[in-house]
Amino acid sequence: MRDSLIYLSETDVEELLPTPSEMVSAMESIFLSRANGNTIGKSKVGIYTDESNFFFGLMAGSVDLGYAICHNSMGGPPSTSCQGRHHIQTIEILSDIKSAEPVAILDAHWLTTWLPACVTTVAARYLANPYSKTIGFIASGATARATLSALCALFPIERVIAYDSSQESLKGFLQHAVATGLSADSSDSPHEVVTNSDIVVTSVPYYPSLKPFLKPDWVNPGTFVSMIDLARSWEQGIEKFDHIATDDHDQVHSAFSDGRLKFGGPYDSDLTELVSGLKSGRGNQTQRSAIVHPGHAIGVLALAVLVYERAYRSKKGLKIQR
């Protein structure tokens, strides 16, 4: 048991982030650990206010990793957030699973940014064309940047095409893509983005007046779609995809029942089934596949342990008196 409790700030976590390849590998490993019965996690539980604010709690524990986590996320619509602050805040408590003693408190902004990026990439390993060269992004914020980096670690990506209602965000994203050596183009047509991409990533932020504007019929044969935004940007017809995955079946039922997720299924697989081989992935070259992922505590745990172990080895973080 480690005798110190440390706090890792948002800046600390950003500096301690492993490579995208390491994070994707850790994500895949922990879902395989779950398939083997050595990792458990609980579905997201949330409460909501009339102002559209939310408060979520997630928990997971892994005998293989030796840790358990309690993840707390809270926020509201971007329009109501304080200037200069992100509209979602996250704090995690990481504990030793044998002693049940907390070892770290982490600001989880960067972990929740990278979580959907890594889940997207793990799912893409099993469902996307392995020779995918073009990624289309609908929305271009921090999640899009992380997802681009994660996918580039696995696929031979050459081109990015993106749409965003915020020209400032779009410009910064395209500059980032070009700086990594990619060809990057903007589009004022979501249809053009979807129909010209091998992989499509949608991460449209929630706001009360948002109406779906993407049509599932736009998706070409052979294309993989990651609906990071819980499919809120997509119109009806998702069930027409040949293979629809999620991160966890139980959490999908929970998220659908409390109204956070509009597509209740059926789902053909979840990540545990895909990485373990219990369910088959890509069946043929023309298969249209998608993943809708609310974000599971197991994935959060995998990334938090990576960051904490790096902090412990490098003696970073603020020590807190118990």
Salt bridges, closest charged atoms under 4 A:
GLU15 OE1 - LYS316 NZ 3.73
GLU28 OE1 - ARG125 NE 3.10
GLU92 OE2 - HIS71 ND1 2.72
GLU101 OE1 - ARG322 NH1 3.44
GLU158 OE2 - LYS133 NZ 3.97
ASP185 OD2 - ARG159 NE 3.12
GLU235 OE1 - LYS215 NZ 2.97
ASP248 OD1 - ARG34 NH1 2.54
ASP248 OD2 - HIS296 NE2 3.65
ASP258 OD2 - ARG260 NE 3.39
GLU273 OE1 - HIS249 NE2 2.96
GLU273 OE1 - LYS279 NZ 3.63
GLU309 OE1 - ARG2 NH2 3.33
